[in-house]
Amino acid sequence: MQTMWCKTEAGRNEIQQRTRKMPAGLRSILLLVDGQRNDEELRAMMSGLHAPDDALQQLAADGLIERRSGAASLLAAVAAPKAGDGVQATTMTSAERYNLLYARITEDIRSHIGLKGYFLQLKVERCADADELAALLPDVATALTKARDHTFATRWLEDVRASMA
């Protein structure tokens, strides 16, 4: 199973609070670390963002990112059967709802919008809870409309909202 780079709690806090004086290239790489991109994908992005060659190692040494295996488990949870599929519904905690929304939004920005979704991903990273992420759903749908089409974006928005109900 492939390992992916994920933000630590300290990394998520740094995105929101900006307490460290980080070079722009290093901060950009921290923003792109989402548990979905492997070393190769992140390194390909580094040159375009003027990040140092050892950016991942620097961020790891500072305790802002770490390697984890099975990062796709959050995405699998997003695709889990819903109550309407004959499975009894369980109440999600706020943290579970946040994790599921974060994984879904981040993956869909990466998959369907790509680097054009960089600033949208910044907004996602600044969200502190599930309600703030839910408030971004219309913005993501608008970006998906531009990247794909209106029908796709409408279906996406309905699906995400239904999965969080």
C-alpha positions as CSV (number, residue, x, y, z in Angstrom):
1,M,0.0,0.0,0.0
2,Q,1.4,3.4,-1.0
3,T,2.0,6.0,1.7
4,M,0.9,9.6,1.2
5,W,1.9,12.8,2.9
6,C,-0.8,14.2,5.3
7,K,-0.9,17.3,7.4
8,T,-0.5,16.9,11.1
9,E,-2.6,18.8,13.6
10,A,0.3,21.3,13.8
11,G,0.2,21.6,10.0
12,R,-3.5,22.3,9.9
13,N,-3.1,24.9,12.7
14,E,-0.3,26.6,10.8
15,I,-2.5,26.9,7.7
16,Q,-5.2,28.6,9.8
17,Q,-3.1,30.7,12.2
18,R,0.1,31.5,10.2
19,T,2.3,31.6,13.3
20,R,5.5,30.6,11.6
21,K,7.4,32.8,9.1
22,M,7.5,30.3,6.3
23,P,8.8,31.0,2.8
24,A,5.9,31.2,0.3
25,G,7.0,28.1,-1.7
26,L,7.1,26.0,1.5
27,R,3.7,27.2,2.6
28,S,2.3,26.4,-0.8
29,I,3.5,22.8,-0.6
30,L,2.0,22.6,2.9
31,L,-1.3,23.7,1.4
32,L,-1.1,21.0,-1.3
33,V,-0.4,18.2,1.1
34,D,-3.8,16.5,1.4
35,G,-3.3,12.8,1.9
36,Q,-4.2,12.2,-1.7
37,R,-0.9,13.1,-3.5
38,N,2.2,10.9,-3.5
39,D,5.8,12.0,-3.5
40,E,6.0,12.1,-7.3
41,E,2.9,14.4,-7.7
42,L,4.0,16.8,-5.0
43,R,7.6,17.0,-6.3
44,A,6.2,17.8,-9.8
45,M,4.3,20.7,-8.3
46,M,7.3,22.0,-6.3
47,S,9.2,23.4,-9.2
48,G,6.2,25.5,-10.4
49,L,5.8,26.9,-6.9
50,H,9.5,27.7,-6.4
51,A,9.6,25.4,-3.4
52,P,13.0,24.0,-2.2
53,D,13.8,20.5,-3.4
54,D,13.7,19.2,0.2
55,A,10.4,21.0,1.0
56,L,8.7,17.7,2.1
57,Q,11.6,16.8,4.4
58,Q,11.6,20.3,5.9
59,L,7.9,20.2,6.6
60,A,8.2,16.7,8.1
61,A,11.1,17.8,10.3
62,D,9.0,20.7,11.5
63,G,6.2,18.3,12.4
64,L,3.8,19.9,9.9
65,I,3.3,16.8,7.7
66,E,3.8,13.0,8.1
67,R,3.6,9.9,6.1
68,R,0.5,7.7,6.5
69,S,-0.6,4.6,4.7
70,G,-4.2,4.0,3.7
71,A,-5.1,7.7,3.1
72,A,-7.8,6.5,0.8
73,S,-9.8,5.2,3.7
74,L,-11.5,8.5,4.2
75,L,-12.5,8.5,0.6
76,A,-13.9,5.0,0.9
77,A,-15.9,6.2,3.8
78,V,-17.4,9.0,1.7
79,A,-18.5,6.3,-0.8
80,A,-20.0,4.1,1.9
81,P,-23.6,3.1,1.6
82,K,-26.2,5.7,2.7
83,A,-29.3,5.2,4.9
84,G,-31.4,5.1,1.7
85,D,-29.4,2.2,0.4
86,G,-31.0,-0.2,3.0
87,V,-28.3,0.4,5.6
88,Q,-29.3,1.8,9.0
89,A,-28.2,5.4,9.4
90,T,-25.8,6.3,12.2
91,T,-25.3,9.8,13.5
92,M,-22.0,11.3,12.5
93,T,-20.0,13.3,15.0
94,S,-18.9,16.8,13.9
95,A,-15.3,15.6,13.5
96,E,-16.4,12.7,11.3
97,R,-18.5,15.0,9.2
98,Y,-15.6,17.4,8.8
99,N,-13.2,14.6,7.8
100,L,-15.7,13.2,5.2
101,L,-16.4,16.6,3.8
102,Y,-12.8,17.6,3.7
103,A,-11.7,14.4,2.0
104,R,-14.6,14.6,-0.6
105,I,-14.0,18.3,-1.4
106,T,-10.2,18.0,-1.6
107,E,-10.3,15.0,-3.8
108,D,-12.9,16.5,-6.1
109,I,-11.0,19.7,-6.4
110,R,-7.8,17.8,-7.3
111,S,-9.6,15.4,-9.7
112,H,-11.8,17.8,-11.6
113,I,-10.4,21.2,-11.2
114,G,-6.6,20.6,-10.7
115,L,-4.2,23.4,-10.1
116,K,-6.9,25.9,-11.1
117,G,-8.5,25.0,-7.8
118,Y,-5.5,26.2,-5.8
119,F,-7.2,29.2,-4.2
120,L,-10.4,27.2,-3.6
121,Q,-8.2,24.6,-1.8
122,L,-6.8,27.5,0.4
123,K,-10.4,28.3,1.4
124,V,-10.9,24.6,2.3
125,E,-7.8,24.6,4.4
126,R,-9.0,27.6,6.4
127,C,-12.2,25.9,7.4
128,A,-12.2,24.9,11.1
129,D,-15.3,22.8,11.2
130,A,-17.9,20.9,9.1
131,D,-20.3,23.9,8.9
132,E,-17.6,26.1,7.4
133,L,-16.8,23.4,4.8
134,A,-20.6,23.0,4.0
135,A,-20.7,26.8,3.5
136,L,-18.1,26.4,0.7
137,L,-20.1,23.8,-1.2
138,P,-21.7,26.4,-3.5
139,D,-18.2,27.8,-4.3
140,V,-16.9,24.3,-5.2
141,A,-20.0,23.7,-7.3
142,T,-19.4,27.0,-9.2
143,A,-15.8,25.9,-9.9
144,L,-16.9,22.5,-11.0
145,T,-19.4,24.2,-13.4
146,K,-16.5,26.1,-15.0
147,A,-14.2,23.0,-15.1
148,R,-16.8,20.5,-16.2
149,D,-20.4,21.6,-16.8
150,H,-23.6,22.7,-14.9
151,T,-25.2,19.3,-14.9
152,F,-22.1,17.7,-13.3
153,A,-21.8,20.4,-10.7
154,T,-25.5,20.2,-9.8
155,R,-25.3,16.4,-9.4
156,W,-22.1,16.7,-7.4
157,L,-23.7,19.2,-5.0
158,E,-26.8,17.1,-4.5
159,D,-24.8,14.0,-3.9
160,V,-22.5,15.7,-1.3
161,R,-25.5,17.2,0.5
162,A,-27.3,13.9,0.5
163,S,-24.3,12.1,1.9
164,M,-24.1,14.5,4.8
165,A,-27.8,14.4,5.7
